[in-house]
Amino acid sequence: MNIRPRRNRKSHAMRALVEENQLQVKDLIAPLFVKEGSGPKEAIGSMPGQYRFSVNDLLDECGRLQELGVPCVSLFPALSEDKKDKTATESKNSEGLFPEAIRAVKEKYPELLVMTDVAMDPYSSDGHDGLVSEEGKILNDETLPILAEMALVQAQAGSDIIGPSDMMDGRVAFIREHLDDNGFSETSIMSYTAKYASGFYGPFREALDSAPKAGDKKTYQMNPANGDEAIREALLDEAEGADILMVKPGLPYLDVLLRLKQTTTLPLAVYNVSGEYAMIKAAAEKGWLDGEVAMLEMLLSFKRAGASMILTYFAKEAAQYLKKQ
Ligand code: PBG
């Protein structure tokens, strides 16, 4: 035998020398939930270690993340039911919880990047990402102005990166134009490009109490059976002016990530969603697997598949681990 791949694995130093991919703290984006009022943080049952924070507690958490070197947080508002209606009126309120939280974070931590989610569901009494007609249809074109206005309110509050997660057609161009027309040409758009109608969003919907009241999201989120369609979405988002493309969820769609890597020159993000977090946490709690090893292996797999950045509820834990190294 003259070819022995094991020679490149013979010691820690040798393995390090030939290592192709690395997880770094600078790759991580921490999703965080903010709630109304000043009460203590509320634990999210299906996401051990994750909370709904008051604005003050959110600031503390952002401080800890920045200290660890995490460059970006992705914020989501948890609103009470009385703030929700069919047209997501609260999303336009520049004095509402979300803009207030964005302003507070940017004021205290100007260097920390703030990404904000654009979709109607946290504000919608229907629990859908778009406007719902009398007949229960999700109305695409009627939703676009609502999304664009929401994005503008977030940009005005200081959001660095707008993240449209709604999967309406044409929304990236629509939002881009509205931001530019209002003087926000420097605000970035990270498009949820290939967002699948997934069973892995359950814990997130618990966190925001945002599950659809009727029907499902299959007329706008992608069919898990499709890969070519992700390329179609990517080409569209690129042409519409997106700065970064995202694949979501992560683990079940590593092939999609790799295919987009081979298709676009735009940077790619992956969203390691709530259900993926819950799976590892639950198995680790039972002692069925080593949570830390599984977390690191999962996060590294996203880098290998082509992601430049990872939205993950493990951001803090992974950053703590990497700091110790
Ligand atoms: C909603 C949105 C969802 C997530 C991010 N933005 C849920 C959904 O589409 O129902 C899920 C994130 C996660 O599960 O961690 N627009």
Residues whose N, C-alpha, C, O or C-beta is under 5 A from the ligand:
A	BS01	PBG	A119 D121 D129 S165 D166 F200 Y201 F204 V273 S274 G275
